[in-house]
Amino acid sequence: MAEGEVLYNFGVLTKRYELVSRTAGQLAPAITGVAAGFVMILVGVPVPLPFAPVLLGFWVALGKVPFGAHRGTRVRAMVGPLLRYGLLRLKGQARWQMPQTWLACAVNSADTSPRPAPAFGDGPDPSGAARRRERHRRASRMREDTSEQLPPELGRLRWLATKVDGAEAGLLAERVGRRSLLTAVVSVSGGDRFVFSGPDEQAAQILQWGEVLKAMAADGPGLRRLQWVERATPQPSTVQEDWSRAAMRDVSPEEWADYQSLQSAIGTAAIHHDVYLGAQIETEATGPDALSEATVELAQLTEHLTSIGLRPRLLTRRGVASVLRQWADPTAAERLALWGEGSIPVSQAGPASRLVGYDTLRTDGYIHRVGQIAAWPRIDVGTEWMYPLLATASPGSVRTVSMHIEAVSTEQAFQEVRDARTTGGTAQRKRDEKGIITTEEEERRVDEARSRERELTRGFRQHKIAGLVMVSSPDTATAERAWRHAQRKAVECHLDLREMHARGHLAWAATLPLCRLQFSKGWV
């Protein structure tokens, strides 16, 4: 740590308070096993056999699997994913392929407006009822066809566009109840200078980032979700070759050969970093009113990012499509470097197929492994605490880090704090009555609840945060090495990274800068 560097603390970030070492849910298998053994004795089963369910119940209660490929894994952490994966296979949801009607969708690569209505009969239609019915049928067909472009885990998204500062901004729209969710993707550059800044300047930039979070903490419609995504990919060889041809045009053949040998020695060690910011806007309006609200919110967001010293750029519809294509097939980055960002039409954004496995997800021939950040640092960290994970990537693979931030209403935040303090105080008294030693972690939970209450009383807002880490590789062996490398780097950052089994398709969708993770679902 540099002298005078500002330190940050994430807290315990948990609401679970246990009075004993085992909870009722963990002891339930043992109790069930004892009951089953007692019933077997009553019905006259020979004496050695009734002990089998008793031993099995206590074995499950201990929570360890002592054999097989899952040695040392808790039973409750293994049974759920296995059942979930079995249900996916039985329902036929593990495999998804592009529908045939995808090619005939109402949204084409050049324009996202509906196709012209067919001509009606020459007879007059004073009421216009036939026209309204036809428009309704065409709108329904358009919504169905549009949603078929992407896998079901991405929802029923529709492509829209608006103008921000005279430039096109692509939007993905979704209707949830009475609300409309409009998601834009912002390409952010200029953040690389943060590492080379002094401690005071870094702390000032983080403080300015808090102003961005304030914009999503207001009640009512507006900016509701932010997602920060950092993606490290092998540097496309065409970028280095194009630069060398332009910069070393007049060098001697010996110097050119020496540079070529140096470039080949670098190989896949050169890493290209992309940073995206997904912004989700919630509105109760529809049509042009919803687009106007989104335009105002996006303009304010880009203004805030510019004040921090970043260079934001709202992606067009084809720009968003190219981002989605790179998530499905990372080799698309090489082609985009040659053809340009706008070379991918929106009709070719999603993967052509995907296959969900227990440990991996395969999209268009690429293998993805995703893990969730289950625990944040429990020690004081500096501003560059996550640098080991962000700075490196395993050769031949793509590494993605995705952070979701969502504001919590003041009323809900106060309710959670009150529940935490009440539960913590009750647990403390019961431990004192029974003579159970209070651990340091339990004391920190109570102290954290008090500090959170003080912050809320002073007017600060609370935010939910969730993190995901994904590696994408062309084969299983490379994906395994890349995942182990990401786990080691996560340990250096004091993070607890746990792989998400049988939920690769949901986790893959949550890493896209489209704000697809739902905190209310409780799957992360």
FENWO-V322754 format. One line per field, one symbol per residue. phi: phi as a letter, one per 40 degrees, with the letter a starting at -180 (. if undefined). A space follows every 50 residues. Layout:
phi->???
This chain:
phi->.ccgccbbbcgcfabcbbcbcbcccccdcccccccccccccccgcddccc ccccccccccccgbccagcbdgcccccbcddccccccccccgccbbbccc cccbccbccbabcccdccccccccbccgcccccccccccccccccccccb ccccgccbcbaabbfgbcbcbbbabbgcbbbbbbbbcbbgccccccccdc cccccccccccccccbcccgcicbabbbbbbbbdcdcccccccccccbcb ccdcccccccccccccfcccbbbbbbbcbbbbaccbgccccccccccccc cccccccchcbcacccccccccccccccacccccccccchcccccccbcc ccaabcbcbbbbbfgbbbbbbbccacdbbcbccbcccdcccbacdgbbbb bbbbbbcbccccccccccccccccccccccccccgccccccccccccccc cccccccchcbbbcaabbbbbbacaccccccccccccccccccgbbbbcc cgbccccccccccbfccbcccgcb
